[in-house]
Amino acid sequence: MGVLHDMYMHCSYADLPGKHDIKKPINTLIRRKLASLDIHDVQRAAAPAVAGEKPVVIVVLEWFSKNHSIYRTHSQTMVAMRDKFHLVGMGYNGRVDDAGKAVFHEFIPLEGANLWETARQVRETSEARQAQMMYMPSVGMFPITMVLACLRVAPTQLMALGHPATTHGHAMDYVVVEEDYVGDEACFSEKLLKLPSDGMPYRAPAALLELNLPEKAPSDGVVKIAIAGTTIKQNPGFLNTCAQIARESKVPVKFHFLMGQANGLIYPQVRNLIRRLMGDAAVVHKHQNYAGYMKVIAGCDLFLNPFPFGNTNGIVDTVWAGLVGVCKTGREVHEHIDEGMFRRLGFPEWMVTKTNEEYKAAALRLIENAEERNELSARLAGPQAIEKLIFAGRPEILGERMQALWQEQIDVATPAAAA
C-alpha cells in the first residue's frame, strides 16, 4: 500500500493536466480489497436525529495538532460546527494532540491490526452512532483517508482541501471549498459545497503569535528572496524559472529556500541540485523549527511562491513577516488558492501570473524596484493584513451549509414527512 499511497499523494505535485487520473485505478484496487474482506458501503439513508440530540458527524483526521497546517486552516470551522452537530473525531493518537482532540465533543483513537481493520473500525463506529455525515478535513496524506474515499460509512461524505486535490472516489460526495479558491470545477470528481471567501478563517498558530520577529537589517545591496515550501514542491519548471530570474536580475539576489522535510540524506540532494542550477545565488536551509524558519523569512525582502503546487500557510507566514510576493495561478485548486489569497490581501493584479514568463517578469519587477516593493510591503503586508483578511471570518457557515444539506437528504429519504 505504501507505493500506491505515494503515487496517490504525490501526483498532485506533478505538472501534468491529467495527473489525478492515476487515482482511478488505485481506487479500483482499494474497492476490490475492501470487498474481499467483506467491508462494504453502508446503505443507510439520512434520518432525523433522536429528540433532544444533535445529528452525529464522524470526522476522520490525518495530522491535527496545534501547530500543524491542517489545524491552522480547518479547526475554527469545526469548533463552530459543534453548535449544529455532535462531532466525533477519529485519528491516530500520535498525530492528534490535546488541542486537536479538544475540537470535538468526543475523540476515538483509530485502531486496528492493519489499515483495513482501521477502515472497518470507522465503519462500525459510524453505524453504532448512526452518523449522518463523515467529514475529512484532508485526504491523501495517510492511507486511511484514501480508503475512506472509496468506502461509504455514512449517508453523506464530505472532504475539505487540507490537501487540495480531488479523490475520484465514488464514496466522496462533496468537497468543501471557498468560492475564490476553486479554479476550474472540472478538476473535481466531487460536487462542490462552496463557502464565501470568509467562510473558512484560519487559526493563528501559537508559535506565530509568540514570535518576536527581529527588525530587518540595513540593506547590503543584495535582494533576499524567500521560497517557503516542502521539498516536494520544488520541481524543474519552478527551479529553472528561479535560475533564470537570478541570471537576468539587474541587481544582486540571494534566494533563500526554506525547505520543509529536508532532513537526513534528502537535504544534501536538494542542496546539490539547487546549487547546480543557481550556484551562489541560492542558500538552501534544512528543515528547522518554526522560530528559525520565520527569522530567515523576516530577513528577506520578498517571496516567490512555488508552482504548480502553491502555498497556503507559506503565504500566511511570509506576509505576516511583512513581505509581498509573486504567485502563478492555474486550473487546479492547489494553484488557484494562491490567487484567491493574493486577491483577499489586495495584492496588485500583476503579482498573480498565468505563465512562467509572466512569473519571471513580475519577480524581476519586484526585485529591481525597491521603492515600489517597500511601498507595497508597508501598505499590504504585516500581521494586521493577515489578522483582518485571513484569520477573521464567519466559521459558522460550514456548519450551516452542512445542516441544510443534511435536511435536504432527509427530505429526499422521507418525502411524505417533507410534504
C-alpha positions as CSV (number, residue, x, y, z in Angstrom):
1,M,0.0,0.0,0.0
2,G,3.0,2.3,0.6
3,V,3.8,2.7,-3.1
4,L,0.2,3.3,-4.1
5,H,-0.1,5.9,-1.3
6,D,3.0,7.7,-2.5
7,M,1.5,7.8,-6.1
8,Y,-1.9,9.0,-4.8
9,M,-0.5,11.7,-2.6
10,H,2.4,12.9,-4.7
11,C,0.7,13.1,-8.1
12,S,-0.7,16.4,-7.0
13,Y,2.7,18.0,-7.3
14,A,3.3,17.0,-10.9
15,D,3.0,19.4,-13.8
16,L,0.6,17.4,-16.0
17,P,-3.1,18.2,-16.7
18,G,-4.4,14.7,-16.1
19,K,-2.2,14.0,-13.1
20,H,-5.0,12.9,-10.8
21,D,-6.3,10.2,-13.2
22,I,-3.8,7.8,-11.6
23,K,-6.1,7.7,-8.6
24,K,-8.8,5.9,-10.6
25,P,-7.1,2.5,-10.9
26,I,-5.7,2.9,-7.3
27,N,-9.3,3.3,-6.2
28,T,-10.4,0.2,-8.1
29,L,-7.7,-1.8,-6.3
30,I,-8.9,-0.4,-2.9
31,R,-12.5,-1.3,-3.6
32,R,-11.5,-4.9,-4.6
33,K,-9.5,-5.3,-1.4
34,L,-12.4,-4.0,0.7
35,A,-14.9,-6.4,-1.0
36,S,-12.5,-9.3,-0.4
37,L,-12.6,-8.5,3.3
38,D,-16.4,-8.2,3.3
39,I,-16.2,-4.5,4.0
40,H,-18.9,-2.9,2.0
41,D,-20.6,0.5,1.7
42,V,-23.3,1.3,4.3
43,Q,-26.8,1.6,2.8
44,R,-28.4,3.9,5.4
45,A,-30.3,6.9,4.3
46,A,-30.2,10.2,6.2
47,A,-32.6,10.3,9.1
48,P,-33.7,12.8,11.7
49,A,-31.8,12.9,15.0
50,V,-33.2,11.5,18.2
51,A,-35.3,14.1,20.0
52,G,-33.1,16.3,22.1
53,E,-29.9,15.1,20.4
54,K,-27.7,16.6,17.6
55,P,-27.0,14.6,14.5
56,V,-23.6,12.9,14.6
57,V,-20.8,13.7,12.3
58,I,-17.7,11.5,12.2
59,V,-14.6,13.5,11.5
60,V,-11.6,11.4,10.3
61,L,-8.3,13.2,10.8
62,E,-4.8,12.9,9.5
63,W,-2.3,15.3,11.1
64,F,-4.2,17.5,13.5
65,S,-2.0,19.2,16.2
66,K,-1.9,22.8,17.2
67,N,1.0,23.9,15.0
68,H,0.1,21.7,12.0
69,S,-1.2,23.3,8.9
70,I,-4.5,21.4,8.9
71,Y,-5.3,22.5,12.4
72,R,-4.5,26.1,11.4
73,T,-6.8,26.1,8.3
74,H,-9.7,23.9,9.4
75,S,-10.2,23.8,13.2
76,Q,-12.2,27.1,13.5
77,T,-14.9,25.8,11.2
78,M,-15.2,22.5,13.1
79,V,-15.4,24.2,16.5
80,A,-18.3,26.3,15.1
81,M,-19.9,23.2,13.7
82,R,-20.4,21.9,17.2
83,D,-23.5,24.1,17.5
84,K,-25.3,22.1,14.9
85,F,-23.7,18.6,15.2
86,H,-22.3,16.2,17.7
87,L,-18.7,15.8,16.5
88,V,-16.9,12.6,16.9
89,G,-13.2,12.9,16.0
90,M,-11.2,9.8,14.9
91,G,-7.5,9.9,14.4
92,Y,-4.2,8.3,15.4
93,N,-3.2,9.2,18.9
94,G,0.4,10.1,17.9
95,R,-0.9,12.5,15.2
96,V,-3.6,14.4,17.1
97,D,-2.6,16.4,20.2
98,D,-4.7,17.6,23.1
99,A,-5.5,20.8,21.2
100,G,-6.7,18.8,18.3
101,K,-8.8,16.5,20.4
102,A,-10.4,19.4,22.2
103,V,-12.1,20.5,19.0
104,F,-14.6,17.5,19.2
105,H,-17.3,16.5,21.6
106,E,-15.5,13.2,21.9
107,F,-12.4,11.7,20.3
108,I,-11.9,8.0,19.4
109,P,-8.4,6.8,18.6
110,L,-8.0,4.9,15.3
111,E,-7.0,1.3,16.0
112,G,-6.8,-2.0,14.2
113,A,-4.1,-4.5,13.3
114,N,-3.8,-3.0,9.8
115,L,-5.3,-0.4,7.5
116,W,-8.3,-2.4,6.5
117,E,-9.2,-3.2,10.1
118,T,-9.0,0.6,10.9
119,A,-11.4,1.2,8.0
120,R,-13.7,-1.4,9.5
121,Q,-13.5,0.4,12.8
122,V,-14.6,3.7,11.3
123,R,-17.5,2.0,9.5
124,E,-18.6,0.2,12.7
125,T,-18.3,3.4,14.8
126,S,-20.4,5.3,12.2
127,E,-23.0,2.6,12.2
128,A,-23.1,2.4,16.0
129,R,-23.6,6.2,16.3
130,Q,-25.9,6.4,13.2
131,A,-23.6,9.1,11.9
132,Q,-25.3,11.3,9.3
133,M,-22.1,12.6,7.8
134,M,-18.5,11.7,7.6
135,Y,-16.1,14.6,7.1
136,M,-12.4,14.6,6.4
137,P,-10.6,18.0,6.5
138,S,-7.8,16.5,4.4
139,V,-7.4,13.4,2.2
140,G,-4.3,11.7,0.9
141,M,-1.6,12.3,3.5
142,F,-2.5,9.0,5.2
143,P,-3.7,5.7,3.6
144,I,-6.8,5.6,5.8
145,T,-8.4,8.7,4.1
146,M,-7.6,7.2,0.6
147,V,-9.6,4.1,1.7
148,L,-12.5,6.1,3.1
149,A,-12.9,8.0,-0.2
150,C,-13.7,4.5,-1.6
151,L,-15.9,3.3,1.3
152,R,-19.3,4.8,2.3
153,V,-19.6,4.8,6.1
154,A,-22.3,7.5,6.3
155,P,-25.2,8.7,4.1
156,T,-23.2,11.8,3.1
157,Q,-19.5,12.1,2.9
158,L,-17.5,15.4,2.6
159,M,-13.9,16.4,2.4
160,A,-12.1,19.7,2.7
161,L,-8.9,20.7,1.0
162,G,-6.3,20.3,3.7
163,H,-4.5,18.5,0.9
164,P,-6.1,20.4,-2.1
165,A,-6.9,17.7,-4.7
166,T,-9.8,15.7,-6.0
167,T,-10.1,12.0,-4.9
168,H,-12.0,10.4,-7.8
169,G,-13.5,8.2,-5.0
170,H,-17.1,7.0,-5.6
171,A,-17.9,7.5,-1.9
172,M,-16.8,11.1,-1.7
173,D,-19.9,13.2,-2.3
174,Y,-18.8,16.8,-1.7
175,V,-15.7,18.9,-1.4
176,V,-15.8,22.0,0.8
177,V,-14.1,24.9,-0.8
178,E,-14.1,28.7,-0.6
179,E,-15.5,30.1,-3.8
180,D,-12.4,32.2,-4.6
181,Y,-10.2,29.1,-4.4
182,V,-12.0,26.9,-6.8
183,G,-10.2,27.4,-10.2
184,D,-11.8,25.0,-12.7
185,E,-14.7,23.0,-11.3
186,A,-14.0,20.3,-13.9
187,C,-10.8,19.3,-11.9
188,F,-13.1,17.8,-9.2
189,S,-15.0,14.5,-9.3
190,E,-16.9,15.6,-6.3
191,K,-19.8,18.1,-6.1
192,L,-18.7,21.5,-4.7
193,L,-20.0,22.8,-1.4
194,K,-18.9,26.4,-1.8
195,L,-18.3,28.8,1.0
196,P,-17.9,32.5,0.7
197,S,-14.3,33.8,0.8
198,D,-14.5,34.4,4.6
199,G,-16.2,31.1,5.3
200,M,-13.1,29.2,6.5
201,P,-11.0,31.6,8.5
202,Y,-7.6,30.2,9.6
203,R,-6.4,29.9,13.2
204,A,-3.2,31.8,14.1
205,P,-0.7,29.1,15.2
206,A,0.6,29.5,18.8
207,A,4.1,29.6,17.5
208,L,3.4,32.6,15.3
209,L,1.7,34.7,17.9
210,E,4.6,34.0,20.4
211,L,7.2,35.2,17.9
212,N,9.1,38.4,18.3
213,L,10.5,38.9,14.8
214,P,13.8,40.8,14.5
215,E,14.0,44.2,12.9
216,K,15.1,44.0,9.3
217,A,18.8,44.7,9.0
218,P,20.0,47.6,6.8
219,S,20.2,46.6,3.2
220,D,23.6,45.3,1.9
221,G,22.5,45.8,-1.7
222,V,21.6,42.1,-2.1
223,V,17.8,41.4,-2.6
224,K,16.9,38.4,-0.4
225,I,14.1,36.2,-1.7
226,A,12.2,33.8,0.5
227,I,11.0,30.5,-1.0
228,A,8.8,28.7,1.6
229,G,7.8,25.2,0.7
230,T,8.4,21.5,1.3
231,T,10.9,19.6,-0.9
232,I,8.1,18.0,-2.9
233,K,7.0,21.5,-4.2
234,Q,10.4,22.1,-5.8
235,N,10.2,20.9,-9.4
236,P,12.2,21.5,-12.7
237,G,9.8,24.2,-14.1
238,F,9.9,26.2,-10.9
239,L,13.6,25.8,-10.2
240,N,14.6,26.7,-13.7
241,T,12.4,29.8,-13.6
242,C,14.2,30.8,-10.3
243,A,17.6,30.2,-12.0
244,Q,16.5,32.5,-15.0
245,I,15.4,35.2,-12.5
246,A,18.8,35.0,-10.7
247,R,20.7,35.3,-14.0
248,E,18.6,38.1,-15.5
249,S,18.2,40.3,-12.4
250,K,19.9,43.7,-12.8
251,V,20.6,43.7,-9.0
252,P,22.3,41.1,-6.9
253,V,20.0,38.5,-5.5
254,K,20.1,35.7,-2.9
255,F,17.4,33.0,-2.9
256,H,16.6,31.5,0.5
257,F,15.0,28.1,0.0
258,L,13.3,27.2,3.3
259,M,12.9,23.5,2.8
260,G,10.3,21.7,4.9
261,Q,11.1,18.0,5.2
262,A,14.8,18.5,4.1
263,N,16.3,16.2,6.6
264,G,18.9,13.4,6.5
265,L,20.1,12.4,3.1
266,I,17.3,14.4,1.4
267,Y,18.9,17.7,2.4
268,P,22.3,17.3,0.5
269,Q,20.4,16.0,-2.5
270,V,18.2,19.1,-2.7
271,R,21.0,21.5,-1.9
272,N,23.3,20.0,-4.6
273,L,20.5,20.2,-7.2
274,I,19.8,23.8,-6.5
275,R,23.5,24.7,-6.4
276,R,23.9,23.1,-9.9
277,L,21.1,25.3,-11.2
278,M,21.8,28.5,-9.3
279,G,25.3,28.5,-7.9
280,D,26.0,31.1,-5.2
281,A,22.6,32.8,-5.8
282,A,20.9,30.4,-3.6
283,V,21.0,29.3,0.1
284,V,19.2,26.0,0.9
285,H,18.1,25.8,4.5
286,K,17.5,22.5,6.3
287,H,14.1,21.7,7.8
288,Q,14.2,23.8,11.0
289,N,11.9,24.8,13.9
290,Y,9.3,27.5,13.3
291,A,11.1,30.3,15.0
292,G,14.3,29.7,13.0
293,Y,12.2,29.5,9.7
294,M,10.4,32.7,10.5
295,K,13.6,34.5,11.4
296,V,15.0,33.8,7.9
297,I,11.8,35.0,6.3
298,A,11.8,38.2,8.3
299,G,15.3,38.9,7.0
300,C,14.1,38.7,3.3
301,D,12.8,41.4,1.0
302,L,10.1,39.5,-0.9
303,F,8.8,36.0,-1.5
304,L,8.2,33.9,-4.6
305,N,5.6,31.1,-4.4
306,P,6.4,27.6,-5.8
307,F,4.3,26.3,-8.7
308,P,2.3,24.4,-9.8
309,F,1.5,23.4,-6.2
310,G,1.4,26.7,-4.3
311,N,1.2,27.8,-0.7
312,T,-1.4,28.5,1.9
313,N,0.3,28.7,5.2
314,G,3.5,29.8,3.5
315,I,1.7,32.9,2.3
316,V,0.4,33.5,5.8
317,D,4.0,33.2,7.2
318,T,5.7,35.4,4.6
319,V,3.0,38.2,4.6
320,W,2.9,38.2,8.4
321,A,6.6,38.9,8.3
322,G,6.0,41.9,6.1
323,L,6.7,40.6,2.7
324,V,4.9,40.8,-0.6
325,G,5.5,38.3,-3.5
326,V,4.5,36.7,-6.7
327,C,2.5,33.6,-7.5
328,K,1.4,31.5,-10.5
329,T,-2.2,30.6,-10.8
330,G,-4.0,27.8,-12.8
331,R,-6.9,25.4,-13.1
332,E,-6.2,23.2,-10.1
333,V,-7.3,24.3,-6.6
334,H,-3.8,24.0,-5.3
335,E,-2.7,26.5,-7.9
336,H,-5.8,28.8,-7.5
337,I,-5.6,29.1,-3.7
338,D,-2.6,31.4,-4.2
339,E,-4.6,33.7,-6.5
340,G,-7.5,33.7,-4.0
341,M,-5.3,34.7,-1.1
342,F,-3.5,37.4,-3.1
343,R,-6.8,38.9,-4.0
344,R,-8.0,38.8,-0.4
345,L,-4.9,40.6,0.6
346,G,-5.3,43.3,-2.1
347,F,-2.1,42.4,-4.0
348,P,-1.8,44.1,-7.4
349,E,-3.1,42.1,-10.4
350,W,0.4,41.8,-11.9
351,M,1.6,39.7,-9.0
352,V,-0.8,36.9,-10.0
353,T,0.7,35.4,-13.1
354,K,-0.5,32.8,-15.6
355,T,2.7,31.7,-17.4
356,N,6.3,31.1,-16.5
357,E,7.3,34.2,-18.5
358,E,4.7,36.4,-16.7
359,Y,6.0,35.0,-13.4
360,K,9.6,35.8,-14.2
361,A,8.7,39.4,-15.4
362,A,6.7,40.0,-12.2
363,A,9.5,38.7,-10.0
364,L,12.1,40.9,-11.7
365,R,9.9,43.9,-11.4
366,L,9.6,43.3,-7.6
367,I,13.3,42.6,-7.2
368,E,14.6,45.5,-9.2
369,N,12.2,48.2,-7.9
370,A,13.0,48.6,-4.2
371,E,10.8,51.7,-3.8
372,E,7.7,50.1,-5.2
373,R,8.4,46.9,-3.3
374,N,8.8,48.7,0.0
375,E,5.6,50.8,-0.6
376,L,3.6,47.6,-1.3
377,S,5.0,45.8,1.7
378,A,4.2,48.7,4.0
379,R,0.7,49.0,2.7
380,L,-0.4,45.4,2.1
381,A,1.7,43.1,4.4
382,G,2.3,42.6,8.1
383,P,0.3,40.9,10.9
384,Q,-2.6,43.3,10.5
385,A,-3.2,42.2,7.0
386,I,-3.3,38.5,8.0
387,E,-5.4,39.1,11.1
388,K,-8.0,41.0,9.1
389,L,-8.2,39.1,5.9
390,I,-7.2,35.5,6.7
391,F,-7.8,34.9,10.5
392,A,-11.1,36.8,10.7
393,G,-14.3,35.5,9.1
394,R,-17.5,33.5,9.6
395,P,-16.5,30.0,10.6
396,E,-20.2,29.1,11.4
397,I,-21.2,29.0,7.7
398,L,-19.8,25.5,7.0
399,G,-22.0,24.0,9.8
400,E,-25.0,25.9,8.5
401,R,-24.4,24.6,4.9
402,M,-23.9,21.0,6.2
403,Q,-27.1,21.2,8.2
404,A,-29.1,22.4,5.2
405,L,-27.5,19.6,3.1
406,W,-28.5,17.0,5.8
407,Q,-32.1,18.3,5.9
408,E,-32.2,18.1,2.1
409,Q,-31.2,14.4,2.3
410,I,-33.8,13.7,5.0
411,D,-36.5,15.3,2.8
412,V,-35.4,13.1,-0.1
413,A,-35.4,10.0,2.0
414,T,-38.8,10.7,3.6
415,P,-40.8,12.7,1.0
416,A,-44.1,12.1,2.9
417,A,-42.7,13.7,6.0
418,A,-41.5,16.7,4.0
419,A,-45.0,17.1,2.5
